[in-house]
């Protein structure tokens, strides 16, 4: 553990999701005096392993626990006096910025916090900032859903106002039983531990994507990975997306984008406008953008980087985004990225949207045998029945990271992972 007194003090809030601590803690502990706050699970074996892992690099405390997390963070920080607070997981974004604001440390503006928590408030903020948004309506009951359909029109998308990973997200089309849909969506949301307990949904006009890539192996939407430092926006990359699995489940992404420069410029301009409209001032940002006939349109803005982007930026640009984010959190200047050296990809292939059991699963060694593959982790084994109804995380079969100077090779790998050469199924 590095306890040099001249290093800036940083509190890191550990939350669920990749990358694992062993990937980023060496970078942080080398440049900062670090203390990690984490959430105990109640499983003694898992919690002991977490504590041992973290203790290899820095001091840590199991203080994050439900509704009392913010108070625990503030109590600790008032005694330890950090210069910044940082967290990568979307499950700790609110606490990260709320605590930093309370302590006068670098953070997003107070007005941004509500919009970052609520998709409804986000649409309001974007519209006020002059960003084109689809029609939308708040929905808290089946009767409100019926009224929202009349107001918004069809096709539309029903999604939780505070939700992650495509959880409880449904397309609404003509002929759908709206009361039954509401019961399904509300029960799914309340049963998911990632929800906040409030059954509050938003119905949005469905954005219709257009194939800007001219290649059906890409989805008609992208994301933008950015870092905002004292209100100044640095865009690292536009990230191409792989086609979705029903319903709205992600299969992965490739960066940097293969779109022509004029298309990339229009996307970056749209993302910059959205970031300023949201009041984001000190944060990493992951902005999802639909590519439409009328131009780029914002899907949503998140005060975090997209899943896998930390590793992907390292592979493509050889850029240390981990240290850059910690510098923003502690009010220090960041290094600028150079030109991309190669393409990188993240894959999380999805099970079919039906009740099936896995009959065949590739081994990690088989996945690592591909020249492009850098990391591979399996989430499923033969006999498992993926819970695809939980969204992207429920149907996710594996997590694979790859790199190549030829994006076509990365697309070929994507095709393999969704083919019966990789995963096979029998009726569940």
Secondary structure per residue as TSV (DSSP state, phi and psi in degrees):
chain	resnum	aa	ss	phi	psi
A	1	X	-	360.0	137.5
A	2	X	-	-96.6	115.0
A	3	X	-	-119.6	30.0
A	4	X	-	-60.3	129.6
A	5	X	T	-71.4	-16.7
A	6	X	T	-88.1	-2.0
A	7	X	S	-81.4	142.7
A	8	X	E	-65.0	140.6
A	9	X	E	-83.8	132.6
A	10	X	E	-134.6	128.7
A	11	X	E	-96.1	128.7
A	12	X	E	-112.9	128.6
A	13	X	E	-95.6	111.5
A	14	X	-	-82.4	129.2
A	15	X	-	-133.6	170.2
A	16	X	S	-66.0	150.9
A	17	X	S	109.3	159.1
A	18	X	S	-74.1	166.9
A	19	X	S	-78.1	163.1
A	20	X	-	-69.3	155.7
A	21	X	H	-54.8	-33.6
A	22	X	H	-67.3	-12.9
A	23	X	H	-84.1	-40.6
A	24	X	H	-106.5	-22.6
A	25	X	H	-65.2	-35.3
A	26	X	H	-58.2	-39.6
A	27	X	H	-66.5	-45.0
A	28	X	H	-69.2	-43.2
A	29	X	H	-70.4	-20.4
A	30	X	H	-74.1	-31.9
A	31	X	H	-111.8	-7.8
A	32	X	E	-140.0	150.3
A	33	X	E	-80.8	113.4
A	34	X	E	-114.6	139.9
A	35	X	E	-134.7	125.1
A	36	X	E	-100.2	129.8
A	37	X	E	-103.5	130.3
A	38	X	-	-136.7	167.0
A	39	X	-	-105.6	117.9
A	40	X	-	-69.8	145.9
A	41	X	-	-92.9	-17.7
A	42	X	S	93.4	-13.8
A	43	X	-	-87.8	110.9
A	44	X	H	-59.4	-38.7
A	45	X	H	-66.3	-48.5
A	46	X	H	-63.4	-42.3
A	47	X	H	-67.7	-36.2
A	48	X	H	-65.8	-39.3
A	49	X	H	-65.2	-42.2
A	50	X	H	-60.6	-45.2
A	51	X	H	-64.5	-40.2
A	52	X	H	-65.7	-41.2
A	53	X	H	-61.9	-49.1
A	54	X	H	-65.5	-37.4
A	55	X	H	-67.9	-15.5
A	56	X	T	-64.6	-23.6
A	57	X	T	-118.0	-30.1
A	58	X	S	-166.0	171.7
A	59	X	E	-72.1	153.9
A	60	X	E	-154.9	160.0
A	61	X	E	-143.8	134.2
A	62	X	-	-83.1	75.8
A	63	X	-	-109.9	-12.0
A	64	X	-	-86.4	116.4
A	65	X	-	-155.1	91.6
A	66	X	G	64.7	-139.7
A	67	X	G	-67.0	-20.8
A	68	X	G	-89.4	6.9
A	69	X	H	-62.0	-45.3
A	70	X	H	-61.8	-44.5
A	71	X	H	-62.4	-40.0
A	72	X	H	-65.1	-40.7
A	73	X	H	-62.3	-46.7
A	74	X	H	-64.2	-42.3
A	75	X	H	-60.3	-44.5
A	76	X	H	-65.1	-46.4
A	77	X	H	-66.0	-32.3
A	78	X	H	-67.3	-22.3
A	79	X	H	-92.9	-34.1
A	80	X	H	-92.8	-23.7
A	81	X	-	59.8	62.1
A	82	X	-	-74.8	161.0
A	83	X	S	-93.3	-8.7
A	84	X	E	-166.3	159.9
A	85	X	E	-128.4	133.4
A	86	X	E	-137.4	145.4
A	87	X	-	-153.3	141.8
A	88	X	-	-94.8	-32.9
A	89	X	S	-72.7	140.8
A	90	X	T	-66.8	-14.2
A	91	X	T	-80.6	-10.1
A	92	X	S	-120.7	8.5
A	93	X	H	-58.8	-46.7
A	94	X	H	-60.4	-48.3
A	95	X	H	-64.4	-37.3
A	96	X	H	-57.9	-51.7
A	97	X	H	-80.1	-32.8
A	98	X	H	-65.3	-41.6
A	99	X	H	-68.0	-43.7
A	100	X	H	-61.8	-42.2
A	101	X	H	-62.2	-43.3
A	102	X	H	-61.0	-33.2
A	103	X	T	-96.6	2.6
A	104	X	T	73.3	26.0
A	105	X	-	-98.5	163.2
A	106	X	S	-54.6	130.6
A	107	X	-	-163.3	173.9
A	108	X	-	-71.7	159.9
A	109	X	-	-63.6	151.8
A	110	X	H	-56.8	-37.0
A	111	X	H	-69.3	-17.0
A	112	X	H	-78.9	-22.9
A	113	X	H	-64.0	-43.0
A	114	X	H	-63.3	-43.0
A	115	X	H	-68.1	-30.2
A	116	X	H	-74.8	-22.7
A	117	X	H	-88.9	-27.8
A	118	X	-	-123.6	124.0
A	119	X	H	-65.3	-32.1
A	120	X	H	-66.2	-48.9
A	121	X	H	-65.1	-31.0
A	122	X	H	-63.6	-43.9
A	123	X	H	-60.9	-40.0
A	124	X	H	-62.9	-45.5
A	125	X	H	-64.8	-41.6
A	126	X	H	-63.5	-44.3
A	127	X	H	-61.8	-41.4
A	128	X	H	-63.3	-30.7
A	129	X	T	-84.8	6.0
A	130	X	T	82.1	14.0
A	131	X	-	-88.5	127.6
A	132	X	-	-60.9	130.5
A	133	X	-	-129.5	152.0
A	134	X	-	-71.1	161.0
A	135	X	-	-61.2	144.8
A	136	X	E	-152.2	161.3
A	137	X	E	-151.9	145.1
A	138	X	E	-76.0	141.4
A	139	X	E	-136.2	122.1
A	140	X	S	-126.0	2.0
A	141	X	S	-159.5	164.8
A	142	X	H	-62.5	-34.5
A	143	X	H	-68.4	-36.6
A	144	X	H	-67.6	-32.3
A	145	X	H	-64.4	-42.0
A	146	X	H	-61.8	-43.9
A	147	X	H	-66.7	-35.7
A	148	X	H	-66.9	-37.8
A	149	X	H	-60.9	-41.9
A	150	X	H	-64.5	-33.1
A	151	X	H	-81.5	-43.1
A	152	X	H	-86.2	-37.3
A	153	X	-	91.2	172.0
A	154	X	S	-124.8	151.3
A	155	X	S	-74.3	156.1
A	156	X	E	-144.1	173.0
A	157	X	E	-125.8	130.0
A	158	X	E	-101.5	123.6
A	159	X	E	-143.4	152.3
A	160	X	E	-63.1	143.7
A	161	X	S	-64.9	-34.2
A	162	X	S	-122.2	96.3
A	163	X	-	-149.9	160.5
A	164	X	-	-136.2	156.7
A	165	X	T	59.5	33.7
A	166	X	T	61.4	22.2
A	167	X	T	-65.5	138.2
A	168	X	T	48.9	42.0
A	169	X	-	-111.7	130.1
A	170	X	E	-139.2	141.6
A	171	X	E	-79.7	138.8
A	172	X	E	-115.4	118.4
A	173	X	-	-127.5	173.1
A	174	X	T	-57.5	137.8
A	175	X	T	91.1	-7.7
A	176	X	-	-71.6	136.0
A	177	X	-	-73.8	103.8
A	178	X	H	-67.3	-36.0
A	179	X	H	-68.3	-40.4
A	180	X	H	-66.2	-40.4
A	181	X	H	-61.3	-42.6
A	182	X	H	-61.1	-45.8
A	183	X	H	-59.8	-42.1
A	184	X	H	-64.6	-48.4
A	185	X	H	-64.5	-45.3
A	186	X	H	-65.8	-41.5
A	187	X	H	-68.0	-38.6
A	188	X	H	-63.4	-42.0
A	189	X	H	-67.7	-46.8
A	190	X	H	-67.6	-26.0
A	191	X	H	-82.4	-13.1
A	192	X	S	-89.5	125.2
A	193	X	T	-64.3	-13.7
A	194	X	T	-81.9	-11.1
A	195	X	S	-75.9	166.5
A	196	X	-	-102.8	8.8
A	197	X	S	88.2	-17.6
A	198	X	-	-93.7	117.7
A	199	X	-	-81.1	83.2
A	200	X	-	-129.6	117.2
A	201	X	E	-115.7	167.4
A	202	X	E	-127.8	133.3
A	203	X	E	-101.7	123.4
A	204	X	E	-120.5	142.2
A	205	X	E	-53.7	133.4
A	206	X	-	-76.8	121.7
A	207	X	-	-74.0	129.9
A	208	X	-	-97.6	114.7
A	209	X	-	-79.6	155.8
A	210	X	-	-125.4	141.7
A	211	X	-	-76.5	79.3
A	212	X	T	-65.2	-25.6
A	213	X	T	-76.7	-21.2
A	214	X	S	66.7	26.1
A	215	X	-	-146.8	115.9
A	216	X	T	-67.0	-8.8
A	217	X	T	-80.5	-5.7
A	218	X	S	-107.6	147.1
A	219	X	-	-80.6	159.2
A	220	X	S	-84.5	33.6
A	221	X	E	-146.6	161.0
A	222	X	E	-138.2	176.3
A	223	X	E	-129.8	161.0
A	224	X	E	-121.6	128.8
A	225	X	E	-104.7	121.2
A	226	X	E	-138.5	162.7
A	227	X	E	-131.9	130.6
A	228	X	E	-113.4	126.0
A	229	X	E	-128.5	110.9
A	230	X	T	53.0	39.1
A	231	X	T	86.4	-8.6
A	232	X	E	-90.1	127.9
A	233	X	E	-98.9	126.9
A	234	X	E	-113.6	115.9
A	235	X	E	-91.2	125.8
A	236	X	E	-88.5	-41.1
A	237	X	E	-165.5	149.8
A	238	X	E	-93.9	132.1
A	239	X	E	-111.3	122.1
A	240	X	E	-74.6	148.0
A	241	X	E	-111.9	148.8
A	242	X	-	-83.7	154.8
A	243	X	-	-56.2	144.5
A	244	X	-	-73.5	153.9
A	245	X	B	-97.6	146.5
A	246	X	T	-65.6	143.1
A	247	X	T	-98.8	110.3
A	248	X	T	64.5	33.5
A	249	X	B	-99.6	131.4
A	250	X	-	-81.2	144.7
A	251	X	-	-110.9	-10.7
A	252	X	E	140.6	-171.5
A	253	X	E	-160.1	163.2
A	254	X	E	-136.6	134.5
A	255	X	E	-133.8	156.0
A	256	X	S	-74.4	166.2
A	257	X	-	-63.2	148.3
A	258	X	-	-93.0	4.3
A	259	X	S	-65.5	151.7
A	260	X	-	-64.6	159.2
A	261	X	H	-57.4	-39.5
A	262	X	H	-67.6	-31.7
A	263	X	H	-70.0	-44.0
A	264	X	H	-60.8	-41.6
A	265	X	H	-61.3	-40.8
A	266	X	H	-67.0	-35.5
A	267	X	H	-68.1	-44.5
A	268	X	H	-64.6	-38.9
A	269	X	H	-62.3	-42.0
A	270	X	H	-63.8	-43.4
A	271	X	H	-65.0	-41.4
A	272	X	H	-60.8	-44.1
A	273	X	H	-61.5	-40.7
A	274	X	H	-67.0	-41.6
A	275	X	H	-61.0	-44.9
A	276	X	H	-67.4	-38.3
A	277	X	H	-63.6	-32.1
A	278	X	H	-79.2	-14.3
A	279	X	T	78.8	24.5
A	280	X	-	-78.7	125.3
A	281	X	-	-122.4	-30.8
A	282	X	S	-145.9	91.8
A	283	X	E	-174.9	155.7
A	284	X	E	-76.1	153.4
A	285	X	E	-140.5	135.6
A	286	X	E	-121.4	108.3
A	287	X	E	-110.3	122.7
A	288	X	E	-95.6	133.7
A	289	X	E	-132.4	126.4
A	290	X	E	-85.2	138.0
A	291	X	E	-95.2	109.6
A	292	X	E	-120.6	169.3
A	293	X	T	-63.0	-25.4
A	294	X	T	-90.9	1.2
A	295	X	E	116.1	-178.5
A	296	X	E	-68.2	139.8
A	297	X	E	-132.4	135.4
A	298	X	E	-71.3	128.2
A	299	X	E	-86.8	-54.8
A	300	X	E	-165.0	160.8
A	301	X	E	-121.3	131.8
A	302	X	E	-125.2	138.7
A	303	X	S	-87.1	59.5
A	304	X	S	-165.1	169.5
A	305	X	-	-88.8	155.0
A	306	X	-	-66.5	157.1
A	307	X	T	-55.5	128.7
A	308	X	T	84.7	-10.5
A	309	X	H	-66.7	-31.7
A	310	X	H	-57.7	-49.9
A	311	X	H	-68.7	-39.0
A	312	X	H	-65.9	-40.7
A	313	X	H	-64.7	-36.0
A	314	X	H	-64.0	-43.1
A	315	X	H	-70.6	-42.0
A	316	X	H	-80.0	-39.4
A	317	X	H	-113.4	-8.8
A	318	X	-	54.2	44.1
A	319	X	-	-110.1	135.4
A	320	X	-	-90.1	82.8
A	321	X	H	-70.2	-26.0
A	322	X	H	-60.7	-51.4
A	323	X	H	-65.3	-37.2
A	324	X	H	-61.3	-43.1
A	325	X	H	-65.8	-37.4
A	326	X	H	-67.9	-34.2
A	327	X	H	-64.8	-41.1
A	328	X	H	-61.3	-43.8
A	329	X	H	-65.0	-27.3
A	330	X	T	-105.0	7.9
A	331	X	T	76.7	27.1
A	332	X	-	-106.7	155.5
A	333	X	-	-67.2	153.8
A	334	X	-	-110.3	151.9
A	335	X	-	-76.4	144.8
A	336	X	-	-88.1	145.0
A	337	X	-	-73.9	151.6
A	338	X	-	-92.0	-168.9
A	339	X	-	-71.5	154.7
A	340	X	-	-66.3	142.3
A	341	X	-	-101.2	-22.6
A	342	X	S	-165.7	170.7
A	343	X	E	-92.1	150.7
A	344	X	E	-132.1	158.2
A	345	X	E	-141.8	149.2
A	346	X	E	-122.5	132.2
A	347	X	E	-125.2	135.9
A	348	X	-	-137.1	79.4
A	349	X	-	-55.6	143.6
A	350	X	B	-107.1	148.2
A	351	X	-	-72.4	162.7
A	352	X	-	-62.4	157.3
A	353	X	S	-83.9	59.6
A	354	X	S	-159.2	164.1
A	355	X	-	-77.9	106.0
A	356	X	E	-136.0	162.4
A	357	X	E	-117.1	145.9
A	358	X	E	-74.5	127.4
A	359	X	E	-102.3	-26.8
A	360	X	E	-144.0	134.6
A	361	X	-	-137.4	129.9
A	362	X	-	-69.5	153.3
A	363	X	-	-82.9	163.2
A	364	X	H	-60.2	-39.2
A	365	X	H	-62.4	-38.4
A	366	X	H	-65.3	-38.6
A	367	X	H	-70.2	-41.1
A	368	X	H	-69.3	-14.6
A	369	X	T	-70.1	-19.2
A	370	X	S	-69.8	133.2
A	371	X	T	-57.9	-32.1
A	372	X	T	-79.0	-22.1
A	373	X	E	-76.0	130.5
A	374	X	E	-106.2	-40.1
A	375	X	E	-137.0	146.7
A	376	X	E	-149.1	134.6
A	377	X	E	-141.2	134.0
A	378	X	E	-99.1	138.3
A	379	X	-	-109.3	-2.3
A	380	X	-	-138.5	156.2
A	381	X	-	-137.9	167.6
A	382	X	T	-55.8	133.0
A	383	X	T	98.8	-19.4
A	384	X	-	-66.7	149.1
A	385	X	-	-118.0	94.8
A	386	X	-	-58.3	137.9
A	387	X	-	-91.4	72.1
A	388	X	G	-61.6	-21.9
A	389	X	G	-67.2	-15.3
A	390	X	G	-79.9	0.4
A	391	X	-	97.4	-159.1
A	392	X	H	-55.9	-44.5
A	393	X	H	-68.7	-32.3
A	394	X	H	-71.9	-33.6
A	395	X	H	-98.2	2.3
A	396	X	B	-71.4	124.7
A	397	X	-	-97.7	-27.8
A	398	X	E	-160.0	167.5
A	399	X	E	-132.0	117.5
A	400	X	E	-128.9	134.0
A	401	X	E	-118.9	134.9
A	402	X	E	-141.0	164.0
A	403	X	E	-147.5	146.8
A	404	X	E	-164.6	153.1
A	405	X	S	-80.2	-6.3
A	406	X	-	-119.8	107.1
A	407	X	H	-60.9	-23.2
A	408	X	H	-62.7	-35.4
A	409	X	H	-64.9	-35.1
A	410	X	H	-71.4	-34.7
A	411	X	H	-67.0	-38.6
A	412	X	H	-62.1	-39.4
A	413	X	H	-65.5	-38.0
A	414	X	H	-60.9	-42.9
A	415	X	H	-61.1	-41.5
A	416	X	H	-61.4	-43.9
A	417	X	H	-67.4	-23.9
A	418	X	T	-100.8	7.0
A	419	X	S	-97.1	170.2
A	420	X	T	-77.6	4.1
A	421	X	T	-79.1	-18.0
A	422	X	T	-104.5	-63.7
A	423	X	-	-120.1	134.1
A	424	X	E	-125.6	161.0
A	425	X	E	-139.3	158.3
A	426	X	E	-127.5	156.8
A	427	X	E	-55.9	138.7
A	428	X	-	-84.0	360.0
